[in-house]
Amino acid sequence: MEYDIIVIGGGPAGLAAAIAAKENGIRDILILERENELGGILNQCIHNGFGLHTFQEELTGPEYAARYIEKIMDFHISYKLETMVLSVTRDKEVTAVNPKEGIIRLRARAVILAMGCRERPRGALNIPGFRPAGIFSAGTAQRLVNIEGRMPGKEVVILGSGDIGLIMARRMTLEGANVKLVAELMPYSGGLKRNIVQCLDDFEIPLRLSTTVVKIHGKDRLTGVTIAKVDENKKPVADTYEYLSCDTLLLSVGLIPENELSVNLGLTMVPATAGPQVDESMQTCVSGIFACGNVLHVHDLVDYVSQEAACAGKAAAKYLAGGLREDRQMEARPTQVNQVEVQYEDQDEEQHIGQGEKHIDQHIDQHIEANPIEITAAQGVRYTVPQFIYTANMEDMLILRFRVGDVYQNKYISMYFDEERIVHKKKKIMVPGEMEELKLKKADLSGFPDLKCITVKIEEA
């Protein structure tokens, strides 16, 4: 069976992408979702704080998801639940499996990857000890409490200060548990400032930075953990070991984009994000395959996920209408435009000039479409999204999103067009847990026809 667009993932990114594609004229869209309902992770996020940017009001996760699910129903967009995608090919053949149909093979003219992310497990941490009951990822504990109505435990230690860990510190406290502390390996929190205030400070839950769990105690059930301060090399400091009795350890130690399909597809991946490389249209290095949301890079606000996914859906529709260039080579570095020589014949000077300018403009447009502008992160910036820009495919406004690699106070975000600084914007504070952004207008590029690279970096005054 063939569709115009297949969207893999029915969470906030997949829903927003499908709706945007529908709003831009695409009729035959299919969403494939492995869970038994649409909405993704939002279904278990019953706390408020969602939708302030998108809807200008404060919603819970299920309320935010419901706004998009209602549109999916209104637009009669098809979807399959309990459907796991096994593979995607460069020819856009999708193989999936579900309990009702078994293995199914589908074809699409375009594919949008919106698989989301997963939590980093204990196995990635190398903490000594047995494997007792009572150790959960923070997201698993959230599902147990909010959806299944089960309490993981009563005496809780949380390792990692990501947003889910901070939110679960509050949630477990509200359900009657004693959250003894949140330990964070880094010298700064990995979560939003508002979550530190609302989830820890308001409930007097201590946050210990530069601290980690060095040993797990208990064989059948967790009985306690040993924590320790770490030095600048993240090694435990010998005289700082401290034993804490507890029956539950929640891990909030990072999120990993679900990119097995992307890797098997042979997409160019970005080590800093563990997601695929994309251009201004959220298109990967394979024409007609787009990526958005947490499968691309882990976001802190779902509103940004929806914005990015809407861009991918709109671009996919434009691709199907023939509005995006397909001769794209994002792996290749762009080359400078050569000087165009215009030969004049028996015409008046004004006509000569007009034809010459037109010839140059056409040459530059062709160059820009075939040779993208590379966007690089430097000097305190970990990565940017997107990584390339095809000016001819660009909307009037493009949002460059990025994260910094450390805590910076009273520094400047700078953006360079090749060697020329275009933006020098002071920020009071920048932290790795909060995404930053710069807005780039298409008109800004008009004066730089030979532009090869845009660099985003942190600078002093």
Residue, then its C-alpha position, 0 to 999 in steps of 0.5 A: m500500500e502506498y501513501d504520500i507521507i508516512v510519519i513514524g511516531g505518534g507523539p508530539a512531533g509526529l502529530a504536529a508534522a502530520i497536521a502541518a503536512k495536511e494543512n499544506g495540501i497532502r491528503d494521504i498521510l499515515i502515522l505509525e505508533r508503537e503504543n496503544e494510543l496517540g500522544g507519546i510521552l505526554n500521556q504520562c506527564i500529568h504535571n502542568g507547564f506545557g503549551l505556554h508558547t504554542f497555545q499561550e496557556e498552561l496545560t498538562g501533558p495529556e491536555y497538550a496532546a489532546r489538542y493535536i489528537e483532536k486535529i488528527m481526528d478532524f482532518h481524518i488522518s489515518y494512523k495505526l496503533e501498536t505498530m512497531v516499525l522494523s525498517v525503512t529503506r532509502d526508497k521509502e519502503v517501510t516494514a512494520v509489525n502489529p498484532k492484527e496484521g502481522i508484518i506489513r510492508l508500506r511505501a511512501r513518497a516521503v517519510i518523517l522520522a519522529m520516534g522520540c527518545r529513550e532514557r539512558p539505563r543503569g547499564a550505561l553508568n557502571i555502578p558496582g553492586f547487584r541488581p536488586a529490585g527498586i532501581f528504575s529510570a525516572g520515566t518508568a517510575q513516572r508511568l508507574v505512578n501516573i498511569e498504573g497507579r503503583m508506587p515504586g517505593k517510599e525512601v527515594v534517592i534520585l541520580g541525575s537532575g534532568d527534567i524528568g528526575l526533578i519532576m519525579a522528585r516532586r511527584m514522589t513527595l506528593e504521593g507520600a515518599n521521602v525523597k532524600l536528595v537528588a545527586e548530579l554528577m556535573p557541577y550544574s543541573g541538567g534541568l530547567k531552572r523553573n523545575i529546580v525551583q518548583c520541584l526541589d526548592d519548594f519541597e526542600i529537597p536537596l540538590r547535590l552537584s558534583t556528586t554521584v552514586v558509587k555503590i548499590h547495596g542490597k541483593d533482592r531489594l535495594t537497601g541503600v546507596t553510597i554517594a560521593k563527591v567527584d573531582e574535576n575528572k569525575k572521579p570519586v573523592a575518597d574522603t567524601y563517601e556517604y551511605l544513604s538507606c533507601d528502597t528506591l533509586l531513580l535514574s535521570v541520567g540523560l535521554i538518547p534519541e531513538n535512532e536505530l532506524s536512522v542508522n540502519l537507513g545510513l543517514t549521516m549522524v551528528p555525534a553531539t546530538a546522536g541524531p541525523q544531520v538535517d538542513e533548513s527543511m528538516q530534511t536528512c541527507v536522503s531526499g524525501i526523508f525528514a526528521c524532527g523532535n527528540v529523534l533529532h535532538v533532545h528538547d527541553l520544551v515540547d512547544y519547540v518540538s511542535q514548532e520543529a515538527a510543523c516545519a518538517g511537515k510543511a517541508a515534506a509537503k513542499y517536497l512532494a509538490g516539487g518545491l525542494r531541490e533533490d540534488r542535495q549533497m550535505e556531506a560535501r563542504p560548499t565551495q565558493v562561487n566563481q566570478v561570473e564573466v558576462q559577455y556584452e554584444d550589440q546592446d545598450e549599456e543599461q540592457h547589458i547591466g540588467q542581463g549581467e545582473k540576472h545572469i549572476d543572480q541565476h548562477i548564485d541561486q544554482h550554486i546555493e541550491a547545489n552547495p549548502i551553507e554549513i552551520t558549525a558550532a564552536q567555542g562553548v556551543r555543543y551543536t546547532v540544528p540545522q547543520f546546513i542551509y539551502t538558501a533557495n529552500m529557506e523560509d523567510m525566517l529560520i530558527l537556529r537552535f543550539r545548546v552550550g557545553d557549560v554554564y556561562q554568565n554575562k557572555y555573548i552569543s555570536m554568529y559569524f558569516d564566514e569571518e564577519r561577525i553578524v550577531h553579538k548578543k549578551k546573555k546573563i546566563m546560559v546553561p546546558g539544560e536550556m536550549e538557546e536559539l538565534k533567528l536568521k532571516k533569509a534577507d540577511l543572506s542576500g548580501f553574502p552570495d559567497l557565504k560558505c559557513i555560519t559559525v555560532k560561538i560564545e565570546e567575551a565582550 
